[in-house]
Amino acid sequence: MANTLGTTNANVIAQRALEILVADYSFLRSGVTDFSDEAAKFGASVFTSRLSALTAQNYSQSTGYAASAVTQTDVSITLDKFKHVSYSVDDQERTSSNVNLIERFAGAAAHAIGLQMVGDLLTLVTSATFTSALTVASTAFN
């Protein structure tokens, strides 16, 4: 089934969905947000970098604003989770509504992708992944 979207351009909806996704899920700004149109191959590895945690310091009259060392570490990421949201709009639906379909569909798409991304990220949070002296009972998470 081929869609005829008229002035409702799927690329415009997709681009707007990415903008909404990053705005609504602000933690994504801490990671990689390269939404360029460069093709990405499933299973390929890309490299990004992460910075070591920084600590805020008090101003010192004797040393002033002393700089702290920062470590940047390269991290390999395997592209193995391609997510999408699919939708269909026919000409009758498009022309019988005064609703801004780009905003409506982009917002819903961003929300669906964001929920999936958060779920995928949270599956990585396990007691085996993070070790510390702090112990929290699993019943505390509900």
C-alpha positions as CSV (number, residue, x, y, z in Angstrom):
1,M,0.0,0.0,0.0
2,A,1.6,3.3,-1.1
3,N,0.8,6.4,0.9
4,T,0.0,9.7,-0.8
5,L,0.7,12.3,1.8
6,G,0.4,15.5,-0.3
7,T,1.8,18.3,1.8
8,T,2.3,16.2,4.9
9,N,5.9,15.3,4.1
10,A,7.1,12.2,6.0
11,N,10.7,13.6,6.3
12,V,9.3,16.8,7.9
13,I,7.4,14.7,10.4
14,A,10.4,12.5,11.1
15,Q,12.7,15.6,11.6
16,R,10.2,17.2,13.9
17,A,9.8,14.0,15.9
18,L,13.5,13.9,16.5
19,E,13.4,17.5,17.7
20,I,10.6,16.7,20.1
21,L,12.3,13.5,21.2
22,V,15.4,15.4,22.3
23,A,13.4,18.2,23.9
24,D,11.0,15.8,25.8
25,Y,13.7,13.4,26.9
26,S,16.4,15.9,27.9
27,F,18.8,13.2,29.2
28,L,19.4,12.4,25.5
29,R,21.4,15.6,25.2
30,S,24.0,14.0,27.4
31,G,24.6,11.3,24.8
32,V,25.1,11.3,21.0
33,T,22.4,13.1,19.1
34,D,23.7,12.9,15.6
35,F,20.5,12.8,13.6
36,S,22.2,13.4,10.3
37,D,21.0,11.8,7.1
38,E,24.2,9.8,6.8
39,A,23.4,6.1,6.3
40,A,24.0,3.9,9.3
41,K,24.4,0.1,8.8
42,F,22.9,-2.4,11.1
43,G,25.6,-4.1,13.2
44,A,28.2,-1.4,12.4
45,S,30.3,0.2,15.1
46,V,30.6,3.9,15.6
47,F,32.8,5.7,18.1
48,T,31.8,8.4,20.5
49,S,33.5,9.7,23.6
50,R,32.6,10.3,27.1
51,L,34.1,12.6,29.7
52,S,35.0,11.7,33.2
53,A,32.8,13.1,35.9
54,L,33.7,16.6,36.9
55,T,33.5,18.1,40.4
56,A,32.6,21.7,41.2
57,Q,35.1,23.4,43.4
58,N,35.2,26.5,45.6
59,Y,37.1,29.5,44.5
60,S,40.4,29.8,46.5
61,Q,42.0,33.2,47.2
62,S,45.4,31.6,47.0
63,T,45.0,29.5,43.8
64,G,42.1,31.3,42.2
65,Y,40.1,29.2,39.8
66,A,42.3,26.1,39.6
67,A,41.7,23.8,36.6
68,S,41.0,20.1,37.1
69,A,42.1,17.3,34.8
70,V,39.5,15.8,32.6
71,T,39.7,12.4,30.9
72,Q,38.0,11.7,27.6
73,T,37.5,8.1,26.7
74,D,36.5,6.7,23.3
75,V,33.6,4.3,23.4
76,S,32.5,1.9,20.6
77,I,28.8,1.6,20.1
78,T,27.3,-1.2,18.0
79,L,24.3,-0.1,16.0
80,D,22.0,-3.1,16.8
81,K,18.7,-1.5,17.8
82,F,17.0,0.3,15.0
83,K,13.7,1.7,16.2
84,H,10.9,3.2,14.1
85,V,7.3,4.4,14.3
86,S,5.1,3.7,11.3
87,Y,1.9,5.5,10.5
88,S,-0.4,5.9,7.6
89,V,-2.4,8.9,6.4
90,D,-4.6,8.8,3.3
91,D,-5.8,11.8,1.4
92,Q,-9.3,11.7,2.9
93,E,-7.9,11.9,6.4
94,R,-5.3,14.6,5.5
95,T,-7.8,16.9,3.9
96,S,-10.7,16.4,6.3
97,S,-8.8,17.7,9.4
98,N,-7.8,21.2,10.6
99,V,-5.3,19.5,13.0
100,N,-1.6,20.1,12.4
101,L,-0.8,16.5,11.5
102,I,2.9,17.1,11.5
103,E,2.9,18.2,15.2
104,R,0.4,15.5,16.2
105,F,2.2,12.6,14.5
106,A,5.7,13.9,15.4
107,G,4.8,14.2,19.0
108,A,3.3,10.8,19.2
109,A,6.2,9.2,17.3
110,A,8.7,11.0,19.6
111,H,6.9,9.7,22.7
112,A,6.8,6.1,21.4
113,I,10.5,6.2,20.5
114,G,11.4,7.8,23.8
115,L,9.6,5.2,25.9
116,Q,11.3,2.5,24.0
117,M,14.7,4.1,24.4
118,V,14.2,4.6,28.1
119,G,13.1,1.0,28.5
120,D,16.2,-0.3,26.6
121,L,18.5,1.9,28.7
122,L,16.9,0.7,32.0
123,T,17.5,-3.0,31.0
124,L,21.2,-2.2,31.2
125,V,20.9,-1.1,34.8
126,T,21.5,-4.3,36.8
127,S,23.3,-5.1,40.0
128,A,26.0,-6.9,38.0
129,T,26.6,-3.7,35.9
130,F,26.9,-1.3,38.8
131,T,28.7,-2.3,42.0
132,S,28.9,-0.1,45.1
133,A,28.5,-0.2,48.8
134,L,25.0,1.1,48.6
135,T,22.4,-1.6,48.6
136,V,18.8,-1.0,47.7
137,A,16.1,-3.7,48.0
138,S,14.5,-4.6,44.7
139,T,11.1,-4.0,46.4
140,A,12.0,-0.3,46.6
141,F,11.5,-0.1,42.8
142,N,7.9,-0.1,41.8
